[in-house]
Amino acid sequence: MDKLTIEQVALRGKRVFIRVDFNVPLDDHQNITDDTRIKSAMSTINHAIDEGAKVILASHFGRPKGERNLKYSLAPVAKRLQRLLDKRVLFLDDCVGSDVESAIAEMAPGDVVLLENLRFHAGEEKNDETFSRSLANLADVYINDAFGTAHRAHASTYGITKFVPVAAAGFLMKKEIEYLQKAVASPVHPFAAILGGAKVSGKIGVIRNLFDKVDKIIIGGGMAFTFLKAQGLNVGDSLVEDDMLDLAREMEQDARKRGVKFYLPVDFVVAPSLDAVAESKIVTAQEIPSGWKGFDIGPASVKLFSEALSNVKTIMWNGPMGVFEVDIFSRGTFAIAHAVADSYAVSIVGGGDTDVAVHKAGESENMSFISTGGGASLQLLEGKEMPGLVALTDREAYKVAV
């Protein structure tokens, strides 16, 4: 990375504003069901504490649409964070304003404050300059450790950097960038990309950017039906992007011309609808009945894909193989998770809820790296600039300044 990182910045006694991604899943009783994103930020937070910083944590949570809605309060996160840090965390009921500034003014080195949901203010997603300045007023040093939001030019990820003395990447941000960039720039071959999820349109840039780098592309999830229909197959009522058929056909042909092995499912678990799972059955890709939809890859596809992964050295997986949230349609995704975990490859997972699927499959500990970013990892894999990364202080410029 050519950007400044947290270990290169003096933090002692300073107000260190850390943008984290605590957008964790909750159940109906406001209990956190997966605290991976909180744990992922621990190294950055603990470093700041150990260095004697006054630690100010800020995050978005859900989609409150610029209004205060306690359904999206970060209060449950504050409780879990306090338990993980084993020290007091002061939770404030807003993220800007005189009360917030007063509370931060009373902080001692090593103290930790968690601000309320940034998205309770419309200025966050609008990258409003006034809101950005209000956030910057809380900080002497800005640290972005929220890779999952780095592809968005919001006030807390982009606007704030214009008004703080120094802006650096946290350890998680650094790790995410280095892993993903290295995987794309200099992977160990054979290199396989597994791409799933609902739509081809969301992965066009990724596929094109990987064509010159991968040896194998494996397609699953809803996006597979667009490729199959482009081949002339009847896919029943399965999800298809009809305006993408010509492009899908061209992309598959282009892959084969480049010598990239292109894998599509050969069978599916189908049902009339998600509500009619009792009627589900397994059929070949050529035999999806009219009025039925494919919701998962079948066992023959699992075997085909697993064999394709057996001899690779690098695997990048973005997007599930089916609607894994429904038990009967989860087997394909979980089987691929097991195949990736059992391989001897460097495995990089993330995006499109793939991290959640891997966690549910019980294979999180067996992956080389699990990205916390969905859209962010896609944007990086497409080779696009990310506003939240671009906005950080250049390392060489900082050396000259100090």
BARO-63384 format. One record per residue (C-alpha): x, y, z. Coordinates in steps of 0.05 Angstrom, whole numbers, padded with zeros to 5 digits, always signed. Layout:
XYZ/...
***
This chain:
+00000+00000+00000/+00024+00070-00015/-00024+00098+00037/-00007+00114+00109/-00025+00059+00159/-00040+00064+00233/+00026+00038+00259/+00062+00096+00224/+00023+00150+00261/+00036+00177+00332/-00028+00166+00372/-00010+00179+00445/-00056+00228+00477/-00092+00243+00412/-00166+00237+00395/-00165+00179+00345/-00229+00173+00305/-00234+00101+00278/-00286+00087+00225/-00304+00014+00236/-00356-00031+00204/-00401-00056+00260/-00459-00071+00214/-00471-00139+00245/-00532-00184+00239/-00584-00184+00296/-00641-00232+00312/-00712-00210+00328/-00691-00198+00400/-00634-00151+00382/-00581-00203+00398/-00519-00205+00355/-00517-00270+00316/-00447-00261+00285/-00395-00214+00315/-00341-00227+00263/-00339-00155+00240/-00329-00131+00311/-00274-00181+00324/-00241-00162+00259/-00230-00091+00284/-00200-00112+00350/-00127-00108+00328/-00135-00035+00307/-00175-00015+00369/-00127-00050+00417/-00067-00018+00383/-00097+00051+00392/-00113+00036+00466/-00043+00009+00478/-00013+00071+00446/-00051+00115+00495/-00101+00144+00446/-00170+00170+00462/-00208+00121+00419/-00272+00144+00384/-00308+00090+00345/-00359+00105+00291/-00401+00060+00247/-00464+00055+00206/-00516+00002+00220/-00573-00019+00174/-00612+00030+00132/-00647+00081+00176/-00650+00129+00116/-00623+00190+00152/-00672+00187+00210/-00664+00167+00283/-00693+00097+00289/-00675+00057+00352/-00685-00007+00313/-00618+00010+00282/-00583+00033+00346/-00512+00010+00359/-00528-00002+00432/-00525-00078+00426/-00456-00071+00393/-00431-00029+00451/-00448-00085+00500/-00412-00138+00457/-00353-00092+00445/-00345-00080+00520/-00344-00155+00532/-00292-00167+00478/-00247-00110+00501/-00257-00127+00574/-00261-00053+00591/-00312+00002+00596/-00340+00029+00531/-00379+00094+00535/-00438+00093+00487/-00462+00161+00464/-00533+00171+00437/-00510+00213+00378/-00448+00220+00333/-00443+00297+00328/-00463+00357+00370/-00442+00393+00433/-00459+00335+00480/-00414+00289+00440/-00358+00340+00438/-00364+00350+00514/-00360+00275+00527/-00299+00267+00483/-00265+00327+00517/-00269+00290+00583/-00235+00226+00555/-00169+00203+00583/-00116+00165+00544/-00139+00093+00534/-00213+00109+00540/-00261+00083+00487/-00325+00116+00462/-00374+00087+00412/-00417+00138+00375/-00489+00125+00354/-00506+00103+00283/-00476+00151+00232/-00535+00140+00185/-00584+00172+00234/-00560+00234+00198/-00577+00243+00125/-00510+00279+00116/-00472+00214+00123/-00494+00181+00058/-00498+00248+00022/-00425+00263+00040/-00449+00330+00066/-00392+00378+00080/-00423+00407+00144/-00433+00337+00172/-00362+00317+00151/-00333+00378+00187/-00373+00360+00250/-00343+00291+00250/-00274+00318+00237/-00281+00365+00297/-00278+00303+00341/-00211+00280+00315/-00137+00293+00315/-00124+00229+00275/-00172+00193+00228/-00166+00117+00217/-00208+00080+00166/-00215+00007+00184/-00282-00003+00150/-00263-00038+00086/-00335-00058+00073/-00354+00015+00062/-00290+00039+00028/-00324+00037-00040/-00373+00092-00019/-00358+00166-00016/-00395+00180+00048/-00380+00233+00101/-00346+00185+00149/-00306+00149+00096/-00288+00205+00049/-00312+00275+00068/-00280+00274+00137/-00211+00264+00108/-00211+00334+00079/-00215+00366+00148/-00169+00323+00192/-00093+00331+00198/-00078+00258+00180/-00118+00200+00153/-00091+00128+00154/-00114+00057+00143/-00126+00009+00201/-00098-00061+00205/-00161-00093+00176/-00163-00045+00118/-00090-00057+00104/-00099-00133+00107/-00160-00132+00061/-00125-00089+00008/-00061-00129+00009/-00095-00197+00006/-00142-00179-00050/-00092-00139-00091/-00039-00193-00085/-00089-00247-00104/-00106-00210-00168/-00038-00182-00185/+00006-00243-00171/-00034-00306-00154/-00003-00374-00149/-00028-00416-00208/-00073-00453-00222/-00120-00397-00200/-00196-00409-00196/-00250-00357-00186/-00317-00380-00159/-00372-00330-00174/-00443-00336-00150/-00500-00292-00128/-00562-00269-00165/-00542-00228-00225/-00490-00227-00280/-00495-00151-00284/-00463-00145-00216/-00403-00187-00234/-00387-00165-00306/-00329-00121-00285/-00300-00175-00240/-00304-00229-00294/-00271-00184-00346/-00216-00162-00299/-00201-00234-00280/-00199-00262-00351/-00124-00250-00359/-00108-00276-00289/-00149-00339-00275/-00144-00409-00302/-00215-00429-00283/-00281-00393-00273/-00337-00429-00237/-00406-00398-00241/-00462-00414-00192/-00522-00381-00160/-00578-00345-00198/-00529-00315-00248/-00517-00384-00277/-00586-00385-00309/-00570-00325-00353/-00510-00362-00381/-00550-00427-00391/-00607-00390-00426/-00555-00357-00470/-00534-00427-00491/-00606-00441-00512/-00628-00481-00452/-00698-00476-00421/-00688-00454-00350/-00762-00453-00330/-00780-00393-00287/-00710-00386-00258/-00679-00318-00250/-00653-00292-00316/-00628-00224-00340/-00654-00224-00411/-00617-00160-00428/-00551-00196-00410/-00559-00257-00455/-00515-00232-00512/-00462-00207-00464/-00463-00273-00426/-00453-00311-00491/-00395-00266-00511/-00362-00271-00442/-00364-00347-00443/-00336-00349-00514/-00282-00299-00495/-00261-00341-00435/-00254-00403-00478/-00213-00365-00530/-00165-00344-00475/-00158-00415-00451/-00197-00403-00387/-00238-00464-00366/-00310-00441-00356/-00354-00483-00311/-00430-00479-00306/-00477-00522-00263/-00502-00586-00294/-00559-00598-00246/-00602-00559-00197/-00648-00565-00137/-00713-00535-00163/-00782-00518-00134/-00844-00479-00157/-00825-00425-00107/-00787-00412-00042/-00852-00424-00005/-00862-00493-00037/-00798-00527-00013/-00835-00592+00001/-00842-00601-00074/-00768-00591-00089/-00730-00640-00133/-00664-00648-00168/-00661-00643-00244/-00608-00634-00297/-00595-00566-00326/-00632-00587-00389/-00695-00610-00352/-00719-00552-00309/-00795-00555-00315/-00835-00494-00338/-00862-00458-00276/-00805-00483-00233/-00743-00445-00209/-00673-00466-00192/-00652-00447-00121/-00587-00487-00112/-00536-00526-00151/-00546-00602-00149/-00499-00659-00128/-00470-00670-00197/-00451-00596-00201/-00420-00601-00132/-00378-00660-00155/-00358-00624-00219/-00338-00560-00183/-00302-00597-00127/-00260-00636-00177/-00244-00571-00213/-00218-00542-00148/-00178-00603-00128/-00113-00583-00162/-00114-00507-00157/-00066-00465-00114/-00108-00401-00107/-00184-00395-00098/-00224-00331-00097/-00298-00341-00079/-00350-00286-00085/-00424-00304-00081/-00462-00365-00057/-00485-00423-00101/-00559-00417-00082/-00609-00391-00031/-00568-00420+00027/-00612-00384+00079/-00665-00438+00065/-00641-00505+00092/-00661-00548+00033/-00625-00501-00015/-00562-00494+00027/-00527-00559+00010/-00493-00536-00054/-00463-00474-00022/-00441-00512+00040/-00411-00568-00001/-00369-00518-00040/-00348-00487+00026/-00323-00556+00048/-00288-00567-00018/-00252-00499-00014/-00233-00512+00059/-00206-00582+00042/-00164-00557-00016/-00090-00540-00008/-00102-00472-00041/-00097-00403-00013/-00171-00387-00004/-00199-00317-00006/-00273-00310+00010/-00319-00251+00011/-00377-00213-00019/-00449-00230-00032/-00458-00261+00037/-00406-00313+00022/-00374-00300+00089/-00440-00314+00124/-00448-00379+00084/-00378-00402+00102/-00392-00387+00175/-00457-00427+00173/-00420-00484+00140/-00372-00485+00198/-00311-00472+00155/-00291-00401+00174/-00228-00425+00210/-00206-00465+00149/-00204-00407+00100/-00140-00368+00088/-00175-00301+00088/-00248-00278+00094/-00262-00208+00069/-00310-00165+00109/-00330-00126+00046/-00383-00144-00005/-00388-00087-00055/-00319-00063-00034/-00285-00129-00051/-00321-00130-00118/-00299-00060-00135/-00227-00077-00117/-00230-00141-00158/-00256-00100-00217/-00194-00057-00213/-00233+00006-00195/-00210+00060-00146/-00244+00061-00078/-00260+00131-00050/-00247+00110+00021/-00177+00087+00003/-00160+00142-00045/-00177+00195+00008/-00125+00170+00057/-00058+00206+00067/-00002+00185+00020/+00054+00152+00058/+00110+00191+00024/+00074+00258+00031/+00066+00245+00106/+00141+00230+00113/+00158+00296+00081/+00108+00334+00124/+00135+00307+00190/
***
